[in-house]
Amino acid sequence: MSRTEVKEISPTVREVKVVIEPEKVREVYNKVSRAFAKSASIPGFRKGLAPLDLVKIHYKDEIKERVFSELVRGEVVKAIEETGLHVLSEEPQILLENAKSSNLNGTEEVSIKAIFEVMPQISELEYEGLEVTRRARPVTDEMIEEYIESRRKASAVFVPVEGRKSEIGDTIVADIKGWFLRESDNSFDMENPDIEIEDIEILLGDEATKKEFSDNLIGVEEDDERRFVVKYEENYFQKELAGKSVEYKVKVKSVGQVELPELDDAWAQSLDEGYESLADFREKIRKRLETISKAEADEKLRNAVVEELLKKNPIEVPGTLIRHQTSFLLRDFLSELSERGVDVRKTDEKVLQQIYLNLMPKAERQVRAALILDKIAEIEKIEVNEEDVQKELDLIARINNLKEEEKEKLLQNERFRKNLEDNIKVRKTIDRVVEKAKIVEGEWIEESKGLEESERESKSDSEEEQSSLEETK
């Protein structure tokens, strides 16, 4: 027989103390001793034939260790299961009281402590009546004209020039190859190009065109070739080129100018999107942009509600869950870098450890939000039905152009379906909190600095960590 005591160390840590009676300890001790005796090798006796008392003396430490392990696997594990507690710790801390003086031979009772993490018992949450402000970006005439201009450029026609060579303002159609400068010997590997692009259009003199391209491609005509080196800035927006020197070979295929269509009713009708006139085009674009603005405002509102939930409910999060989520974020991050061509296998272990530590605060917030939302879903009795699943799957199918059989195959994947249902439940839970929130419609605040900081915050993890990785290459 044994006695069990449960002690709360913190909201996420429990200590279970199991006191095991001498009779049970002696039973296990004798069983282990006999098992050792069957294979014991003691000088002066045949293997397995030494007296049991001598075996107990000769293998004292090994028998004690095995008895302890047997008691933990049997009595301690059983006692924890009977408490109904869900052990989260990968390896619960097991302690034997009076470990030095206890022989674990059944002459006295044994006290064993198990310390482990559990899910926090969330009894109360503050989630009703959260005060949040909803701000929608207004759709301006300038936004509409910018969109229309982008559509005009997409409808532009390339017209080759005749009787002259290229000038500023012309567009070059070319095939290009590029070689990165090797730091090892300060040379270019001309046999294996790092960049190969066919039929690229280069607008000479455009602010988006690197100056070296414009300077070297003025005065060319069809079939000309030019070679030149471009040194990219350390903060260049294309990370795979940032800080690199690239030697380019450009094969000119055509020189011409891009002509934009007239901005009139005929052009609007030519888009084959049901526009009756240019005015009709503008009006429908306005409605489309307003729909996008509303969706963005709604999404920001949902994010703001989650932020308020985190502020109002500072619950303690089990370290085990944080570590698991951090590992997931790290794997996801490294996978993304691999897809961008970064060889993460060459990454120094210390750099990986620093990235891991940088990701932990984000992981903690995600886990805390998940625990809070899960409890709200339980309180509000939020369920996911088959209609919810089908609706979400239909949306995924439309976005990814999936066939009906592909949809069904996805649903048969238990892991996919579980993730899908979890995502739907989270969204429905947030929507419920939004319904109960005190929402104030506020004016849009155009803060370019704030937007830049927001973008940096959302990308800081990946960009900072990628920088750390590249330092090790």
Contacts in CASP RR format, 6 or more apart in sequence:
PFRMAT RR
TARGET T0000
AUTHOR 0000-0000-0000
METHOD contacts of the structure
MODEL  1
MSRTEVKEISPTVREVKVVIEPEKVREVYNKVSRAFAKSASIPGFRKGLA
PLDLVKIHYKDEIKERVFSELVRGEVVKAIEETGLHVLSEEPQILLENAK
SSNLNGTEEVSIKAIFEVMPQISELEYEGLEVTRRARPVTDEMIEEYIES
RRKASAVFVPVEGRKSEIGDTIVADIKGWFLRESDNSFDMENPDIEIEDI
EILLGDEATKKEFSDNLIGVEEDDERRFVVKYEENYFQKELAGKSVEYKV
KVKSVGQVELPELDDAWAQSLDEGYESLADFREKIRKRLETISKAEADEK
LRNAVVEELLKKNPIEVPGTLIRHQTSFLLRDFLSELSERGVDVRKTDEK
VLQQIYLNLMPKAERQVRAALILDKIAEIEKIEVNEEDVQKELDLIARIN
NLKEEEKEKLLQNERFRKNLEDNIKVRKTIDRVVEKAKIVEGEWIEESKG
LEESERESKSDSEEEQSSLEETK
1 21 0 8 1.000
1 23 0 8 1.000
1 24 0 8 1.000
2 18 0 8 1.000
2 19 0 8 1.000
2 20 0 8 1.000
2 21 0 8 1.000
2 24 0 8 1.000
2 75 0 8 1.000
2 79 0 8 1.000
3 18 0 8 1.000
3 19 0 8 1.000
4 16 0 8 1.000
4 17 0 8 1.000
4 18 0 8 1.000
4 19 0 8 1.000
4 79 0 8 1.000
4 82 0 8 1.000
4 83 0 8 1.000
5 16 0 8 1.000
5 17 0 8 1.000
5 19 0 8 1.000
6 14 0 8 1.000
6 15 0 8 1.000
6 16 0 8 1.000
6 17 0 8 1.000
6 83 0 8 1.000
6 85 0 8 1.000
7 14 0 8 1.000
7 15 0 8 1.000
7 16 0 8 1.000
7 17 0 8 1.000
8 14 0 8 1.000
8 15 0 8 1.000
9 15 0 8 1.000
9 115 0 8 1.000
10 316 0 8 1.000
11 120 0 8 1.000
11 121 0 8 1.000
11 315 0 8 1.000
11 316 0 8 1.000
12 88 0 8 1.000
12 117 0 8 1.000
12 118 0 8 1.000
12 119 0 8 1.000
12 120 0 8 1.000
12 316 0 8 1.000
12 317 0 8 1.000
12 318 0 8 1.000
12 319 0 8 1.000
13 115 0 8 1.000
13 116 0 8 1.000
13 117 0 8 1.000
13 118 0 8 1.000
14 83 0 8 1.000
14 85 0 8 1.000
14 115 0 8 1.000
14 116 0 8 1.000
14 118 0 8 1.000
15 113 0 8 1.000
15 114 0 8 1.000
15 115 0 8 1.000
16 76 0 8 1.000
16 79 0 8 1.000
16 80 0 8 1.000
16 83 0 8 1.000
16 85 0 8 1.000
16 113 0 8 1.000
16 114 0 8 1.000
16 115 0 8 1.000
16 116 0 8 1.000
17 111 0 8 1.000
17 112 0 8 1.000
17 113 0 8 1.000
18 75 0 8 1.000
18 76 0 8 1.000
18 79 0 8 1.000
18 111 0 8 1.000
18 112 0 8 1.000
18 113 0 8 1.000
18 114 0 8 1.000
19 109 0 8 1.000
19 110 0 8 1.000
19 111 0 8 1.000
20 71 0 8 1.000
20 75 0 8 1.000
20 109 0 8 1.000
20 110 0 8 1.000
20 111 0 8 1.000
20 112 0 8 1.000
21 109 0 8 1.000
22 106 0 8 1.000
22 107 0 8 1.000
22 108 0 8 1.000
22 109 0 8 1.000
23 106 0 8 1.000
24 71 0 8 1.000
24 75 0 8 1.000
25 67 0 8 1.000
25 71 0 8 1.000
25 104 0 8 1.000
25 105 0 8 1.000
25 106 0 8 1.000
25 108 0 8 1.000
25 109 0 8 1.000
25 110 0 8 1.000
26 105 0 8 1.000
26 106 0 8 1.000
26 107 0 8 1.000
28 67 0 8 1.000
28 70 0 8 1.000
28 71 0 8 1.000
29 63 0 8 1.000
29 67 0 8 1.000
29 104 0 8 1.000
29 105 0 8 1.000
29 106 0 8 1.000
31 70 0 8 1.000
32 63 0 8 1.000
32 66 0 8 1.000
32 67 0 8 1.000
32 70 0 8 1.000
33 52 0 8 1.000
33 55 0 8 1.000
33 56 0 8 1.000
33 63 0 8 1.000
34 52 0 8 1.000
35 66 0 8 1.000
36 55 0 8 1.000
36 59 0 8 1.000
36 62 0 8 1.000
36 63 0 8 1.000
36 66 0 8 1.000
37 48 0 8 1.000
37 50 0 8 1.000
37 52 0 8 1.000
37 55 0 8 1.000
38 48 0 8 1.000
39 47 0 8 1.000
39 48 0 8 1.000
40 47 0 8 1.000
40 48 0 8 1.000
40 50 0 8 1.000
40 55 0 8 1.000
40 58 0 8 1.000
40 59 0 8 1.000
41 47 0 8 1.000
41 48 0 8 1.000
42 50 0 8 1.000
42 54 0 8 1.000
42 55 0 8 1.000
42 58 0 8 1.000
45 51 0 8 1.000
45 54 0 8 1.000
50 58 0 8 1.000
56 63 0 8 1.000
56 105 0 8 1.000
60 103 0 8 1.000
63 104 0 8 1.000
64 103 0 8 1.000
64 104 0 8 1.000
67 104 0 8 1.000
67 105 0 8 1.000
68 96 0 8 1.000
68 104 0 8 1.000
68 112 0 8 1.000
71 104 0 8 1.000
71 110 0 8 1.000
71 112 0 8 1.000
72 94 0 8 1.000
72 112 0 8 1.000
72 114 0 8 1.000
75 112 0 8 1.000
76 94 0 8 1.000
76 112 0 8 1.000
76 114 0 8 1.000
80 87 0 8 1.000
80 114 0 8 1.000
80 116 0 8 1.000
85 116 0 8 1.000
85 118 0 8 1.000
86 118 0 8 1.000
86 119 0 8 1.000
87 116 0 8 1.000
87 117 0 8 1.000
87 118 0 8 1.000
88 116 0 8 1.000
88 117 0 8 1.000
88 118 0 8 1.000
88 119 0 8 1.000
88 318 0 8 1.000
88 320 0 8 1.000
88 321 0 8 1.000
89 116 0 8 1.000
89 117 0 8 1.000
89 320 0 8 1.000
90 320 0 8 1.000
92 114 0 8 1.000
92 115 0 8 1.000
92 116 0 8 1.000
93 114 0 8 1.000
93 115 0 8 1.000
93 116 0 8 1.000
94 112 0 8 1.000
94 113 0 8 1.000
94 114 0 8 1.000
95 112 0 8 1.000
95 113 0 8 1.000
95 114 0 8 1.000
95 115 0 8 1.000
96 102 0 8 1.000
96 110 0 8 1.000
96 111 0 8 1.000
96 112 0 8 1.000
97 110 0 8 1.000
97 111 0 8 1.000
97 112 0 8 1.000
97 113 0 8 1.000
98 111 0 8 1.000
102 108 0 8 1.000
102 110 0 8 1.000
104 110 0 8 1.000
117 318 0 8 1.000
117 319 0 8 1.000
117 320 0 8 1.000
118 318 0 8 1.000
119 318 0 8 1.000
119 371 0 8 1.000
120 315 0 8 1.000
120 316 0 8 1.000
120 317 0 8 1.000
120 318 0 8 1.000
120 371 0 8 1.000
122 315 0 8 1.000
122 371 0 8 1.000
122 372 0 8 1.000
122 375 0 8 1.000
125 313 0 8 1.000
125 372 0 8 1.000
125 375 0 8 1.000
125 376 0 8 1.000
125 379 0 8 1.000
126 312 0 8 1.000
126 313 0 8 1.000
127 309 0 8 1.000
127 312 0 8 1.000
127 313 0 8 1.000
127 372 0 8 1.000
127 376 0 8 1.000
127 433 0 8 1.000
127 436 0 8 1.000
128 436 0 8 1.000
129 436 0 8 1.000
129 437 0 8 1.000
129 438 0 8 1.000
130 305 0 8 1.000
130 308 0 8 1.000
130 309 0 8 1.000
130 312 0 8 1.000
130 433 0 8 1.000
130 436 0 8 1.000
130 437 0 8 1.000
130 438 0 8 1.000
131 308 0 8 1.000
131 437 0 8 1.000
131 438 0 8 1.000
131 440 0 8 1.000
132 301 0 8 1.000
132 304 0 8 1.000
132 305 0 8 1.000
132 308 0 8 1.000
132 437 0 8 1.000
132 438 0 8 1.000
132 439 0 8 1.000
132 440 0 8 1.000
133 304 0 8 1.000
133 439 0 8 1.000
133 440 0 8 1.000
133 441 0 8 1.000
133 442 0 8 1.000
134 297 0 8 1.000
134 298 0 8 1.000
134 300 0 8 1.000
134 301 0 8 1.000
134 439 0 8 1.000
134 440 0 8 1.000
134 441 0 8 1.000
134 442 0 8 1.000
135 297 0 8 1.000
135 300 0 8 1.000
135 441 0 8 1.000
135 442 0 8 1.000
135 443 0 8 1.000
135 444 0 8 1.000
135 445 0 8 1.000
136 293 0 8 1.000
136 294 0 8 1.000
136 296 0 8 1.000
136 297 0 8 1.000
136 441 0 8 1.000
136 444 0 8 1.000
137 293 0 8 1.000
137 296 0 8 1.000
137 297 0 8 1.000
137 444 0 8 1.000
138 293 0 8 1.000
138 444 0 8 1.000
139 286 0 8 1.000
139 289 0 8 1.000
139 290 0 8 1.000
139 293 0 8 1.000
143 289 0 8 1.000
144 282 0 8 1.000
144 285 0 8 1.000
144 286 0 8 1.000
144 289 0 8 1.000
147 285 0 8 1.000
147 289 0 8 1.000
148 263 0 8 1.000
148 281 0 8 1.000
148 282 0 8 1.000
148 285 0 8 1.000
151 271 0 8 1.000
152 260 0 8 1.000
152 261 0 8 1.000
152 263 0 8 1.000
152 267 0 8 1.000
153 258 0 8 1.000
153 260 0 8 1.000
155 260 0 8 1.000
155 261 0 8 1.000
155 267 0 8 1.000
155 270 0 8 1.000
155 271 0 8 1.000
156 258 0 8 1.000
156 259 0 8 1.000
156 260 0 8 1.000
156 261 0 8 1.000
157 258 0 8 1.000
157 259 0 8 1.000
157 261 0 8 1.000
158 171 0 8 1.000
158 173 0 8 1.000
158 201 0 8 1.000
158 254 0 8 1.000
158 256 0 8 1.000
158 257 0 8 1.000
158 258 0 8 1.000
158 259 0 8 1.000
159 256 0 8 1.000
159 257 0 8 1.000
159 258 0 8 1.000
159 259 0 8 1.000
160 254 0 8 1.000
160 255 0 8 1.000
160 256 0 8 1.000
161 170 0 8 1.000
161 255 0 8 1.000
161 256 0 8 1.000
161 257 0 8 1.000
165 219 0 8 1.000
165 220 0 8 1.000
165 221 0 8 1.000
165 255 0 8 1.000
166 172 0 8 1.000
166 204 0 8 1.000
166 217 0 8 1.000
166 218 0 8 1.000
166 219 0 8 1.000
166 220 0 8 1.000
166 221 0 8 1.000
166 252 0 8 1.000
166 255 0 8 1.000
166 256 0 8 1.000
167 204 0 8 1.000
167 218 0 8 1.000
167 219 0 8 1.000
168 204 0 8 1.000
168 205 0 8 1.000
168 214 0 8 1.000
168 218 0 8 1.000
169 203 0 8 1.000
169 204 0 8 1.000
169 205 0 8 1.000
169 206 0 8 1.000
169 257 0 8 1.000
170 203 0 8 1.000
170 204 0 8 1.000
170 255 0 8 1.000
170 256 0 8 1.000
170 257 0 8 1.000
171 201 0 8 1.000
171 202 0 8 1.000
171 203 0 8 1.000
171 204 0 8 1.000
171 255 0 8 1.000
171 256 0 8 1.000
171 257 0 8 1.000
171 258 0 8 1.000
172 201 0 8 1.000
172 202 0 8 1.000
172 204 0 8 1.000
172 217 0 8 1.000
172 220 0 8 1.000
172 250 0 8 1.000
172 252 0 8 1.000
172 254 0 8 1.000
172 255 0 8 1.000
172 256 0 8 1.000
173 199 0 8 1.000
173 200 0 8 1.000
173 201 0 8 1.000
173 202 0 8 1.000
173 252 0 8 1.000
173 253 0 8 1.000
173 254 0 8 1.000
173 255 0 8 1.000
173 256 0 8 1.000
174 199 0 8 1.000
174 200 0 8 1.000
174 202 0 8 1.000
174 217 0 8 1.000
174 250 0 8 1.000
174 251 0 8 1.000
174 252 0 8 1.000
174 253 0 8 1.000
175 196 0 8 1.000
175 197 0 8 1.000
175 198 0 8 1.000
175 199 0 8 1.000
175 200 0 8 1.000
175 250 0 8 1.000
175 251 0 8 1.000
175 253 0 8 1.000
176 195 0 8 1.000
176 196 0 8 1.000
176 197 0 8 1.000
176 200 0 8 1.000
176 248 0 8 1.000
176 249 0 8 1.000
176 250 0 8 1.000
176 251 0 8 1.000
177 193 0 8 1.000
177 195 0 8 1.000
177 196 0 8 1.000
177 248 0 8 1.000
177 249 0 8 1.000
178 193 0 8 1.000
178 194 0 8 1.000
178 195 0 8 1.000
178 196 0 8 1.000
178 246 0 8 1.000
178 247 0 8 1.000
178 248 0 8 1.000
178 249 0 8 1.000
179 188 0 8 1.000
179 189 0 8 1.000
179 190 0 8 1.000
179 192 0 8 1.000
179 193 0 8 1.000
179 194 0 8 1.000
179 195 0 8 1.000
179 246 0 8 1.000
179 247 0 8 1.000
180 188 0 8 1.000
180 189 0 8 1.000
180 194 0 8 1.000
180 244 0 8 1.000
180 245 0 8 1.000
180 246 0 8 1.000
181 187 0 8 1.000
181 188 0 8 1.000
181 244 0 8 1.000
181 245 0 8 1.000
181 246 0 8 1.000
181 247 0 8 1.000
182 188 0 8 1.000
182 189 0 8 1.000
188 247 0 8 1.000
190 247 0 8 1.000
194 246 0 8 1.000
195 246 0 8 1.000
195 248 0 8 1.000
199 253 0 8 1.000
201 258 0 8 1.000
202 209 0 8 1.000
202 213 0 8 1.000
202 217 0 8 1.000
203 209 0 8 1.000
203 258 0 8 1.000
204 213 0 8 1.000
204 214 0 8 1.000
204 217 0 8 1.000
204 218 0 8 1.000
205 214 0 8 1.000
206 214 0 8 1.000
210 230 0 8 1.000
212 228 0 8 1.000
212 229 0 8 1.000
212 230 0 8 1.000
213 230 0 8 1.000
213 248 0 8 1.000
213 250 0 8 1.000
216 226 0 8 1.000
216 228 0 8 1.000
216 250 0 8 1.000
217 226 0 8 1.000
217 250 0 8 1.000
217 252 0 8 1.000
220 226 0 8 1.000
220 252 0 8 1.000
220 255 0 8 1.000
221 252 0 8 1.000
221 255 0 8 1.000
222 252 0 8 1.000
222 253 0 8 1.000
222 254 0 8 1.000
222 255 0 8 1.000
223 251 0 8 1.000
223 252 0 8 1.000
223 253 0 8 1.000
224 252 0 8 1.000
225 249 0 8 1.000
225 250 0 8 1.000
225 251 0 8 1.000
225 252 0 8 1.000
226 249 0 8 1.000
226 250 0 8 1.000
226 252 0 8 1.000
227 247 0 8 1.000
227 248 0 8 1.000
227 249 0 8 1.000
227 250 0 8 1.000
228 247 0 8 1.000
228 248 0 8 1.000
228 250 0 8 1.000
229 245 0 8 1.000
229 246 0 8 1.000
229 247 0 8 1.000
229 248 0 8 1.000
230 245 0 8 1.000
230 246 0 8 1.000
230 248 0 8 1.000
231 243 0 8 1.000
231 244 0 8 1.000
231 245 0 8 1.000
232 238 0 8 1.000
232 241 0 8 1.000
232 242 0 8 1.000
232 243 0 8 1.000
232 244 0 8 1.000
232 245 0 8 1.000
232 246 0 8 1.000
233 242 0 8 1.000
233 243 0 8 1.000
234 242 0 8 1.000
234 243 0 8 1.000
235 242 0 8 1.000
236 242 0 8 1.000
236 243 0 8 1.000
239 340 0 8 1.000
239 466 0 8 1.000
240 340 0 8 1.000
240 341 0 8 1.000
261 267 0 8 1.000
261 270 0 8 1.000
263 278 0 8 1.000
264 278 0 8 1.000
265 276 0 8 1.000
265 277 0 8 1.000
265 278 0 8 1.000
267 278 0 8 1.000
268 275 0 8 1.000
268 276 0 8 1.000
268 277 0 8 1.000
268 278 0 8 1.000
268 280 0 8 1.000
268 281 0 8 1.000
269 275 0 8 1.000
269 276 0 8 1.000
269 277 0 8 1.000
271 281 0 8 1.000
275 281 0 8 1.000
275 284 0 8 1.000
301 434 0 8 1.000
301 439 0 8 1.000
302 430 0 8 1.000
302 431 0 8 1.000
302 434 0 8 1.000
305 430 0 8 1.000
305 433 0 8 1.000
305 434 0 8 1.000
305 437 0 8 1.000
306 369 0 8 1.000
306 373 0 8 1.000
306 430 0 8 1.000
308 437 0 8 1.000
309 369 0 8 1.000
309 372 0 8 1.000
309 373 0 8 1.000
309 433 0 8 1.000
310 365 0 8 1.000
310 368 0 8 1.000
310 369 0 8 1.000
310 372 0 8 1.000
313 372 0 8 1.000
315 368 0 8 1.000
315 371 0 8 1.000
315 372 0 8 1.000
317 364 0 8 1.000
317 367 0 8 1.000
317 368 0 8 1.000
317 371 0 8 1.000
318 367 0 8 1.000
321 367 0 8 1.000
322 360 0 8 1.000
322 363 0 8 1.000
322 364 0 8 1.000
322 367 0 8 1.000
323 363 0 8 1.000
325 363 0 8 1.000
325 364 0 8 1.000
325 366 0 8 1.000
325 367 0 8 1.000
326 356 0 8 1.000
326 359 0 8 1.000
326 360 0 8 1.000
326 363 0 8 1.000
327 356 0 8 1.000
328 363 0 8 1.000
329 359 0 8 1.000
329 362 0 8 1.000
329 363 0 8 1.000
329 461 0 8 1.000
330 352 0 8 1.000
330 355 0 8 1.000
330 356 0 8 1.000
330 359 0 8 1.000
333 355 0 8 1.000
333 359 0 8 1.000
333 461 0 8 1.000
333 462 0 8 1.000
333 465 0 8 1.000
334 344 0 8 1.000
336 462 0 8 1.000
337 344 0 8 1.000
337 466 0 8 1.000
337 469 0 8 1.000
338 344 0 8 1.000
342 466 0 8 1.000
342 469 0 8 1.000
342 470 0 8 1.000
342 473 0 8 1.000
343 473 0 8 1.000
344 469 0 8 1.000
346 472 0 8 1.000
346 473 0 8 1.000
347 469 0 8 1.000
347 472 0 8 1.000
348 472 0 8 1.000
351 468 0 8 1.000
351 469 0 8 1.000
351 471 0 8 1.000
351 472 0 8 1.000
354 468 0 8 1.000
355 465 0 8 1.000
355 468 0 8 1.000
355 469 0 8 1.000
358 461 0 8 1.000
358 464 0 8 1.000
358 465 0 8 1.000
359 461 0 8 1.000
359 465 0 8 1.000
362 461 0 8 1.000
370 426 0 8 1.000
373 426 0 8 1.000
373 429 0 8 1.000
373 430 0 8 1.000
374 429 0 8 1.000
376 382 0 8 1.000
376 429 0 8 1.000
376 432 0 8 1.000
376 433 0 8 1.000
377 425 0 8 1.000
377 426 0 8 1.000
377 428 0 8 1.000
377 429 0 8 1.000
380 429 0 8 1.000
380 432 0 8 1.000
382 425 0 8 1.000
382 428 0 8 1.000
382 429 0 8 1.000
382 432 0 8 1.000
383 425 0 8 1.000
384 421 0 8 1.000
384 424 0 8 1.000
384 425 0 8 1.000
384 428 0 8 1.000
388 421 0 8 1.000
388 424 0 8 1.000
388 428 0 8 1.000
389 411 0 8 1.000
389 417 0 8 1.000
389 420 0 8 1.000
389 421 0 8 1.000
389 424 0 8 1.000
392 420 0 8 1.000
392 423 0 8 1.000
392 424 0 8 1.000
393 407 0 8 1.000
393 410 0 8 1.000
393 411 0 8 1.000
393 420 0 8 1.000
394 407 0 8 1.000
396 402 0 8 1.000
396 410 0 8 1.000
397 406 0 8 1.000
397 407 0 8 1.000
402 410 0 8 1.000
410 416 0 8 1.000
410 417 0 8 1.000
411 417 0 8 1.000
456 463 0 8 1.000
END
